[in-house]
Amino acid sequence: MTSSHTEAPTPGDSRGKRKSRIWKVIVLIGLVTIPVIYASLLTSSFSDPINRLDNVPAAVVNQDVAASANGTKLDIGATLTDELVSSTAKNNFVWREYGAEEASAALDSGEVYAVLTIPRSFSSDALSVAGDHPTPAKLKIETNDGANMFAGTIAKQLGTTVADTLATQVSEEYLGNIYAGFNSAHDGFANAADGATQLADGTSEASDGAGQLNMGLDQLVTGSADLADGTVALADGAEQIDSGAQTLADGGSALHDGAVQLADGAGVVNTGAEQLRDGASQVADGTQQLADAVDAVNEAVSPLAQSVATLSEDASTLTDGASGVATSADDLLANWDALGDDEKRQLVEQLSTDAGAVRDGLDGALASMGQTDLSGVDQLGNLSTSIHDLNDGAQQVATGAADLADGTSELAGGADTLADKSGDLANGISDLADGTGTLYDGAIQVRDGAQQLSDGTVGAADGSASLADGLIQLVGGSDELATGLEDGAEQVPTYSDSESDQLSEVAADPVQFDELRRNEVARNGDGMAPYFMALGLWVGGIGFYLMNEPLARAKGSGPSFVDALRSFLPGAAMAVGQSILLFVAIHGLVGVEYANPAGLLSMMLLASVTFIAINQALIALLGAPGRYFALILIVLQLASAGATYPVETAPELFQALNPWLPLPYAVDAFRSLIAGGSIGVADAVTQLLVWLAVALAMTTLAIMLKRVKDGKTSWGSNPKVTSPAVKDSASASPQGELTV
């Protein structure tokens, strides 16, 4: 008996199936989201570039010089520059004012996408539209296809709009004035016709007046001859007046010099007189003091004379007394021994000596008094009398000196006044001399002019006769002028205000626009080629690792970096082949011209190798999800590359991503190398090398992680090793198509 049963699934098998189902769901969700991500990101990046032009930098160079004509002044360059710089319109570039050289350098470097130049003669050319020699006013806009071809197209449209706007303004304003001027011209012709008629009437009257003028000129001829004779006599008299005035001027100058000298001398005399007055006053004061002293001495001497006489008598008596004292002292000294006292003896001896001295002194006084001559007392009285007389004379001298000083002071003041007035007189005489000289010169000119007048009146008389004949002819010509002006006024058209406005609007466009594109590419395809070439190289990297294992050549021995390079070599070789084939096809089959073929091929090789390395690293490190991220990364790069419109017109997210992704750098470099220039080339080389190094490092890390997971230090001898990420991917697929 045979029995059969079904084995129950183990818990491990259940978990594996559940995990496989979850993985399938994740893969399906990822695949479903790819179209959504691609379409939404790319659509978003191109959603509204025209209304984001205010992020695109551009330069305006204003070289215009303000001009004026017929009372109208224009400075279009300054006005246009202000409007562009201050514009906040979303569909306009963000303009900044540059110098010419600065703007050119900015355009070459890709700092700006367009340069609008307003030439020096723009305003004057705009004014010339209403003149006799109109010259179109021109604007120039310059772009660089090496930066972005479509930016040039947009700039051209903006420049054309600006030129059309300016042309409309200029036409409406100035051509309107011209047509309005036709009406004024019509009125002017009519007025001129009226004036010509009046002229004819006036010339007829002038003809009559010319006859009267001729008669008056005959009388003028006779009078001018008499005037010429009189002016000759006037010139002779003026010459004599001039000669006398010169002599008077010389005398006035001499008078002034003498008055100046008199004033100087009077000043000196006045100074001396003042000094004499001061000295005489001092002498008078001194003699008065002397007289007073002599009087006092005289009064004192009279009693002295009497006292001296009395003293003489008393001195004799004193002498006798002194002699007696001396004798008494001598006697006392002789009897002094009886006293017996040495001290008293000494005193007595001293008394005797003093008494002798008194005696001797009195004798001398008497002798002196006997020799004194008292006759001088009488002379002092005489001296007092003389001094009083001297004092009276000194008082008189002082009084005279004071009067002299006052007189000389008045003399000095008068001399100064005389000097001043004589100077004025000299100046006046000098002016008179000059005036007489001018009078003489004028008389000569009058004489000559009178002679010329006489000659001219003769000629005028002859001319007046001719004038009369000419006026007769003018009358006839003015009639013809009036007729012709009337005919001309009828031929000049007139316009109403509405007609003038209409003609202004349809007038020829006075503003022209010149476009210059640096590094111009021939076709739109040439402008889009950089974008599609970078995209093709990236897709080539993805395709290569769809068909090949990223770590197929890893030996599992030696340094991990060597294994990474060994695994990278097949992809690098494919990158070289793809690049060369793409380079040849784009030029040979599509017809794109390369401005720098060698540089472009080198950049394509670097970009292709870098893209291969990035795709290898993503798949080696993440497995099947790495392919998914490679697909997402390419759409992010496409949306951020600014391939058509400048990246500044993309939403902020893509502007932020642009500097961090490798493909936009490749696009910028390809564009410059195809069109010309070097915008972005150096940055592309740097960024792509950095990305290449990071990708190789990621691949090296994937190898290291694989070795750690396997618990080995080497990969063993089997050259075909399946990475853990790929094994997981293969187990998730029933067919195992991802297993290599």
Buried (B, 14 or more C-beta within 10 A) or exposed (E): EEEEEEEEEEEEEEEEEEEBEEBEEBBEEBEEEEEEBBEEBEEBBBEEBEEBBBBBBBBBBBEBBEBEBEEEEBBBBBBBBEBBEEBEEEBBBBBBBBEEEBBBEBBBBBBBBBBBBBBEBBBBBBBBBBEEEBBBBBBBBBBBBBBBBBBBBBBBEBBBEBBEEBBBBBBBBBBBBBBBBBBEBBEBBBEBBEBBBEBBEBBBEBBEBBBEBBEBBBEBBEEBBEBBEEBBEBBEEBBEBBEEBBEBBEEBBEBBBEBBEBBEEBBEBBBEBBEBBBEBBEBBBEBBEBBBEBBEBBEEBEEEEEEEEEBBEBBEEBBEBBBEBBEEBEEBBEEBEEEEEEEEBEEBEEBBEEBBEBBEBBBEBBEEBEEEEEEEBEEBEEBBEEBBEBBBEBBEBBBEBBEBBBEBBEBBBEBBEBBBEBBEBBBEBBEBBBBBBEBBEBBBEBBEBBBEBBBBBBEBBEBBBEBBEBBBEBBEBBBEBBEBBBEBBEEBEBBEEEBBBEBBEEBEBBBEBEBEBBBBBEEEEBBBBBBBBBBBBBBBBBEBBEEBBBBBBBBBEEEBBBBBBBBBEBBBEBBBEBBBEBBEEBBEEEEBEBBBEEBBBBBBBBBBBBBBBBBBBBBBBBBBBBBBBBBBBBBBBBBBBBBBBBBBBBBEBBBEBBEEBBBBBBBBBBBBBBBBBBBBBEBBBEBBEEBBEBBBBBBBBBBBBBBEEBEEEEBEEEEEBBBEBBEBBBBBBEEEEBEB
